[in-house]
Each structure stands twice: as structure tokens, then as C-alpha cells.
Amino acid sequence: MKVVFACHIYDFHKEYCYNIAEEVESRNGTAIFTKNRSEYHEDADFTIQPDEAYGRHGGKGIWINHALPVIPQNKFYLEPPFASQLKGNSDYIFTFSEAWAKWHKMFGLPVYVCGLPKLDKLHNNLEKRGTVVYAPTHHLKNNVYSGNNIDTDELKYSCLEAGYKKFISRGHPAFSKSDLTLADTLKEASLVISDYSSVGLESIILNIPTILLGNTEWKQYDNQHISGLADEAATRVYDLTELKNAIKIYAADSSHKEPERIKHSNILCDFQGSASKKMVDLLEELM
């Protein structure tokens, strides 16, 4: 099997593919990461696409989506241009769980469930070193970007004052450079603070205590989407005072909301720890 990984638009998309590539190679297959848009491999079986904008670089297109959609805040998923681009570039959707599969069927492509391969090596392997990770979504989404309303230095002080040992502020990798990958930071996190980024959903999947900074624009919205219901597993706050209080609660009791995290972890993600294996099994079946 020869698999091409389309990652030329954003370099950080490679992080979503490394575990899959490793599994392909463990079965004597070939894994290639593209360097440019025009690169094409006639003998490839599949192109793995972490973004709907990636075209086929050989074989069938497999859209894995690098982010767990947060709806309706990221409403572009529901708009015709997104579906048109996705269907034009991809042949199949590989998604995170049965709940997501039901939702992704609206795009009109065959849907297969394989979990979230990029988290494979984190399940049951977290170090939780007393680190707080602050990971807002990107700054171009002003109505959901918490970085506009939070003083990072004050947030860091509040975390250290509450008893946490380390604070990492990690902006969206498309706009902020960091020597640490998201997996690196989640591995050591004892608390994740985010907003409407899929990082918050990933931390719930990994059973990491999670605080989500909300925008008052969405406070009264009854969000019945998978991503909205998962708020039950986190603490949603709307200002710095509420945030500081939530930090103190989790610092005193890391098991706070753990039953809810476990519940939604199983809704958000199947094949935990074995998603790459499941995905390559599916590719072999499709061949």
C-alpha cells in the first residue's frame, strides 16, 4: 500500500498523520508527505487529507479532518462552499466516532469510523506534571477567540497561585510558532483551558480537567450538537473572575467532573489508542 499525506498548506497538519504513517510502514507500506500542491504519485492508493482544501495527490482521497468540529461557532462546516470543496477533493470521510459518523453523513460521502489517530500514543500515557495548558482558537475568529479578553500574564499568575507548577500558553499553530507539539503539551497537562477550539474536546477525550472560556454572545444558545453537549464535561466560564474560581476548584480536586469527561470521551472518540490501526485496516479493506 502506498499512502500520500497531504500537508503542504500547513506544516502542523503533519502531526495529525504521523501515527497513521507509522502504522502504514509497519505493514511494509509506503508513506509519503507531500511537499507542494502539484506533487502527484500515479502509483499511490490513497491521499490522506487533514483539511478539506487538500486535493488528491494519488489514489482515493480520505478526509480525516484535523479538528473536531465545534458547531455552531464554526458554522462554515454547515455552509455550501465547504461541502462542495470537500466532495470535490475527497472520496471518503474517516471520522472519530459513531456519533460523528451520523453527523458527517450530511456531506453525502461514504463515512467510516476510525477514532482519532493523532491521540493514539496519549491514551493511558499521560504524565500530568501539574502543567496548565492555555490553548485558544485562532485570532481571526474574533467572536470565539478568548485571547482578546484574557490577560495571559494574569492567567499564568492565577494558575501558579492555585498550586499548579507550570503554565504553557500555546496559540493556534497556524499563526503561533512553538517548539512543542500539541501532543507534547497535552501529555503533561493537568488542566487545559481553551475556548471554542477542538483542543478542549481533545482534552475531554483524554480525561484531562478542562475549562472553556465562552463568549457571552453564545451564553443563551441551547447547543444540542455533539460539541455543545460535551460542555457538560468541562466548566464553561465567561470572565476572568469565573475562570479564577474554576481554576481553584480543579486545583483542589482533579476528579471534578471526571464521570462527565469519561461519558463524553466515549461519545466523542471510538478506538481510543488504536485508531491508527483501525484506519489502516479500513484502507486495506477499501483496496
FENRA-V208663 format. One record per residue. RES is the residue in one small letter. D_LAST is the distance of its C-alpha to the last C-alpha in whole Angstrom. Layout:
res & d_last
RES & D_LAST
RES & D_LAST
//
This chain:
res & d_last
m & 9
k & 11
v & 12
v & 15
f & 17
a & 19
c & 23
h & 25
i & 27
y & 28
d & 28
f & 28
h & 25
k & 24
e & 25
y & 22
c & 20
y & 21
n & 20
i & 16
a & 17
e & 19
e & 16
v & 14
e & 16
s & 17
r & 14
n & 15
g & 13
t & 15
a & 16
i & 18
f & 20
t & 21
k & 25
n & 26
r & 25
s & 24
e & 22
y & 19
h & 17
e & 15
d & 13
a & 11
d & 8
f & 9
t & 13
i & 14
q & 17
p & 20
d & 22
e & 22
a & 24
y & 21
g & 19
r & 16
h & 17
g & 14
g & 10
k & 10
g & 13
i & 13
w & 16
i & 18
n & 21
h & 23
a & 26
l & 27
p & 28
v & 32
i & 33
p & 36
q & 37
n & 34
k & 34
f & 32
y & 29
l & 31
e & 32
p & 30
p & 30
f & 27
a & 25
s & 25
q & 24
l & 21
k & 20
g & 21
n & 19
s & 16
d & 13
y & 13
i & 15
f & 15
t & 19
f & 21
s & 22
e & 23
a & 26
w & 24
a & 21
k & 24
w & 25
h & 22
k & 22
m & 25
f & 23
g & 21
l & 17
p & 15
v & 16
y & 14
v & 17
c & 16
g & 20
l & 21
p & 20
k & 23
l & 25
d & 24
k & 27
l & 29
h & 29
n & 32
n & 33
l & 35
e & 38
k & 40
r & 43
g & 45
t & 44
v & 44
v & 41
y & 42
a & 38
p & 39
t & 37
h & 37
h & 41
l & 40
k & 40
n & 43
n & 44
v & 41
y & 42
s & 44
g & 45
n & 48
n & 50
i & 49
d & 52
t & 49
d & 52
e & 54
l & 51
k & 50
y & 54
s & 53
c & 50
l & 52
e & 55
a & 54
g & 53
y & 49
k & 49
k & 47
f & 46
i & 43
s & 43
r & 39
g & 39
h & 36
p & 34
a & 34
f & 37
s & 39
k & 38
s & 38
d & 38
l & 36
t & 32
l & 32
a & 31
d & 34
t & 36
l & 35
k & 35
e & 39
a & 39
s & 42
l & 42
v & 40
i & 41
s & 39
d & 40
y & 37
s & 35
s & 31
v & 33
g & 35
l & 32
e & 30
s & 34
i & 34
i & 31
l & 32
n & 35
i & 37
p & 41
t & 40
i & 43
l & 42
l & 44
g & 44
n & 46
t & 49
e & 47
w & 44
k & 47
q & 48
y & 44
d & 43
n & 39
q & 37
h & 34
i & 31
s & 33
g & 36
l & 37
a & 35
d & 39
e & 40
a & 39
a & 41
t & 44
r & 44
v & 47
y & 49
d & 51
l & 52
t & 55
e & 52
l & 50
k & 52
n & 53
a & 49
i & 49
k & 52
i & 51
y & 48
a & 50
a & 52
d & 49
s & 45
s & 44
h & 46
k & 43
e & 41
p & 40
e & 39
r & 37
i & 35
k & 35
h & 33
s & 31
n & 29
i & 29
l & 28
c & 25
d & 23
f & 21
q & 24
g & 24
s & 20
a & 19
s & 17
k & 16
k & 14
m & 13
v & 11
d & 10
l & 9
l & 6
e & 5
e & 5
l & 4
m & 0
//
